[in-house]
Amino acid sequence: MPVVVALGSVAVLILVAVAALFLVARPAFATRFVYGAAGLVALVLMVTALAALLGRVDISGEIVLPVGLPWVGAHFRIDPLSAFFLVVIDLGAAAASLYALGYGAHETQPERVLPFFPAFLAGMNLVILAADAFSFLVAWEFMSLASWALVMAHHQAEENRRAGFVYLVMASFGTLMLLLAFGLMAGPDGVYAFAEMRHRVHADWLPGLVLLLALLGAGSKAGLVPLHVWLPLAHPAAPSHVSALMSGVMTKVALYGFVRIVFDLVGDPVWWWSAVVMALGALTAVVGVLHAILERDFKRLLAYSTVENIGIVFIGLGLALAFAANEMAAPAALALTAALFHALNHSLFKGLMFFGAGAVLTATGERDIEKLGGLIHRLPVTAVVVLGGAMAISALPPLNGFVSEWMIFQAILLSPDLPQWALKLMVPAVGAALAFSAALAGACFVRAYGVAFLGRPRSTAAAGAHEVDRFSLVAMGLLLGLCLMAGVVPGLVIDAVSSVAVQVVGHDMPPQPLWPTLSIVPVSEGRSSYSGMLVLVFIAMSSGLAAWAIHRFASKALRRGPAWDCGFPDASPVTQYTADSFAMPIRRVFGPVAFRSHIERRMPPPGDPSPAQLKVVKHDLSWEILYAPISGRVARLAERLNTLQFLSIRSYLTLVFAALVGLLVVVAIWA
């Protein structure tokens, strides 16, 4: 049974985590052992899940272990939905482990990373394997605590400690919301097993409340706005291979939790659910990319980009809910397949981009793109693979990001068939938000790549950079190859996801043409189709023809002259475009509303030789409107309650007596 292999692999990961505690005295050996073992186990899990997803093995069985709640046990099972997310998780885990074999050698405190890395992988896999509410929540909390420990690996920095605190608070909040959601679905009988829970009949008001709790619980872990505030803090704080896992993989565990609850356990959807999910998805996509395009910190920029892509996935899931609620099975299958496809794509290109950011950090010690520049000459291989990742994340054909977003647009074009006028009006607006975020994503990564890798070095660190180790390069190259493959032959992914669509919405995408791996038809052959292979061939032929024509017919005379530089040939890097100047038009248009941004000016008085200063100040409105007031009130309340630890013994006895009397009064009234 594949579930037996999966649970055995999880047990091995936990044993590796325990062994790492005793091996950290030999950091070089411990690094190779932990990441090598974690990578091999992740490959075993991925192959097992892929065989289950493709129907090569029997997945009908379920394992019940005598742990957990009394008379209930811990249930574990693999079905098509869990198999797909296991493939996504363990593919990313295997790539991160390979990358860490080289990157981990530069870790200054390996004892704070090595024991928790395999534990983190074990927690994520256990969440997907769990088939009852108690096991799911325990695994979810285990995953959260292991990732929190990795975020706090470099706890000496104040910003990292703050990131760990915010992450822990948001993770606890998310777990509480999921606990309430499962409690409502379990009912007074305490039906915690998923197999029994999905057949319960609920009151009319309950499924809608469960949806909102699932959005709060899973959305806080995924990064939905306004629950995203921990993400741009925690992801940059963690080591780069852990950032790739948290951003590219752990957010998919949250997506799995949402899909499992809303599409599988709570019952048939209602049309207004889709409006809520799509609205949050569109808001998340737009806010995420607007923040990303103004960021100078490379890893924080990528974290905000994750927020944007999570919003895109939720747009697809919202469309699937809309079509499923109206019994439009084929469009629902298209929207769900597109959402899952984009989740896989995001795990690939976001892992690649975080690996690239880690390579830049290793080579230069800098995350500020304003202090980089010219890296294409010093890190040529890294520059090529990061360029491919930037193209994929910008949804440029023939790479994978384009295919999944194009499929979501195809689902949006089917919205006029929806009977509700609210959805008829809302879905085109969501489509416009999706197009807007896609355009800004392209501008964001033109800015990031151009400033970091092109031009001249802006600092001595960038000028002295050198290429990174082979393990890192191979890991990035493999992910880029998968991005290209998923974009050129997307039919392979669509066919693999068909069993998930059948399980979740009762239908799959229409039959593909003669060559399903070379072309996809999301709706019908006469309406729309896309061939990544033809696009790749056209791009290659047109580029080759243009290069041949230029070299064949251009003048052979060679002339050298100084760079233009606005008419002043100067080799100084300060004459180059900066990241802030590139983003200035967008900041001026959207900044006052979206970020309350403004420029602080400091003009020295006459006689003061210090330079004038201009500083752009922007705010995260979600934090300042929702979380900062709560944080302030909690701090003030804690200060007042702090006096309780300085009372006398008489005061403590009086408080205990008063509490006892109060409880007795409550019991008497209740009885």
Steps between C-alpha positions, in 0.01 A plus 500: 500500500640844411381645831722250682801610294413865564466458875823300512675780313365756746633287786843498331493880477429525872787260573729715284394806702585319823834381361586856399496600867795268563689578178514878516839480670631402155324761287643400160398136537167593660414731210566230240319232700188700588440659161601189310268278703217755486535526123490123450196459725325786317566325168349178635193689619467683168524182292249324726255790478545528123422130457187549711397809304537323165307194622797265484441368852197427713412789733172371639635403841527704819727453800378560855770522765419458872605855590317828522150529642365202699275265298577701187867440418710677241374451143731531200409462134608595148241604241552690171476841672757417766720320244522815285604718792748237617665520157517880525641493853760231453616628162575831667654322800732294280614810310556694825701212647722484190551876510577489873786254447695796364326794662501335845880501505485878546260480796659660807274322750414159352389366838200735483396381153589133447273336764196700396530465122397131478245557778344776287477263203345231721239743632392613153464142377304398809249779442429367152481136615269568796144372455346624824471842659714430807795360302471784251517768768785334690702468179411859405627632831813283479569645154450853630733456797775340291483782245498758783823350633653538152384862478672561834826336390673839485328641806779743585348756261214701647296486176526119499371479858208723404433285193496187715261656751255622235515165322431308820201719585351468150563124494322460834210708374473285187503178701223634725283583197552152353423344839167685507426398140562133569305523824196633315524227238549228763184606679384394847569133417872566458537348151865581433589256221477659155319197355215551748517879508433544127169316527355707784195714435549854632269788580465757222710762677791273593679446163528873440655552842742213437602667173584823682695312769690306231587827326635637827681181600646384170515854360722620783753228418470550124537879512157635409461874550456628772642190672831522314692724741727222631611388155726792394659487846557127543608395151798737480604409856538127429796347312441511125425129451250521788352816346448304178318228696284742696409709198479236230387197701348580841252740343379204291431306820269787595333481158451128554332567834261748339413270209455200731259685728301706250484269200499161676384502862242772558254408226366652179612860436272803480552762228579788738802311632670557168447875522677516836790280385548683168485842664767404752706340224487810279582730792790275600643487148492878451627596846776238487641611165477871590707437812744283305571759232605756763726270705880522494566192715523209252352239734226730628410577139464127434289460814255764380499330160384185680207699638410597143515143370296366789237754400505363144446145629206616713347670194506161327353327806227765523409442136486126564260561790280722283471243223460206739221677691312539170564138394725607211738209538725552196581869571548411868753234396683757283517758781610246761764349269632848423522586872683176583726542196594850616568369851748251350650766274546740789682238704743454207583856403482642853740232623731589211484872577571453872792274408622781274463752780698266726773472237519879476512526880778240517703672229458858617360498853231744382120477467451864401477506121617864502841372615532238227531541123722343237458149638436355155876519441599357838225241550424403138327168567295639787406797282365272225290280728366796698405666170304186412330508840416869458343424161296214649376704794411784261275257305696524175458217248618233447568456873257353750368814666330606178308173456323496836410870488374457141279213619357719777417765240329232291286415802422869550374518141236239590349720772216641283336157530465544877139573602571745785535861386732575790748246362444616141616846606765396748694242298603745222619743767704219656639423153608862465673483839676180389619664177615806696698290748655296216619818328645641822673166571683535170608854590602384848741236374635715218594743777640236734703316238618810319623678810658192661662329201544758223690826480809569706570392860358742752720383790833334564316186614332470160826573319676217686226237463573152363289206387349271764545126555387226262228360725324836498537538125371149430196553726416828325556344157268209578220733609544713189481185288174403671362851444577467129362148478174591674462792260583313180314175578230609747275212396708272721406701808137539396460127446661430838263742676189356331444248780503785754241694300278192479524449876434863592249628240391175334640582155829551321614711207383405148695243297817643353593492127705235325821615668384589850854573620559760228170688516227565755132576440338632820146544362460368144713467188297762313520758779854513639824307514862554587817324392808573704712303256392716204566816702848373591578410138373839380709688758811297415455542123419871512789573738740296288382668180536848654852420623596362158362805320681741729834323463450442126387842386631739766815698440821318585664822606577514872482824691554548869395803697412609854170401653222751444398555862269789415780674311757469780723195448585407856584154631358573844214267598305796641409598144291184464130461554422395857232266624318788670501714187372207293204454735432872549217533242309210656565632850370844407181358348411235759714588801283764667197269501653153536790580736451860622844556358673835512848646472680631807740778408790621709664818377802606708506866605750746348851421611426132573719288266290184544311388186129540445298182549187366337334195654195317370271386783227244434267315732336158506140605560397151611748517786426856601121475483445150642801375692678805642196613708451146633869470581491832686197403706650163588822669610313747721290223652811293567660792680199529727484128567872500571423632848353160589845347538590746777207430736528363852401146601178635654405665175562178308287298743224760474505475119488121512208510744312752282558288189372190679185680618442632148529152349258357755249775417530424130451126558197567721339725238580254219349211694 
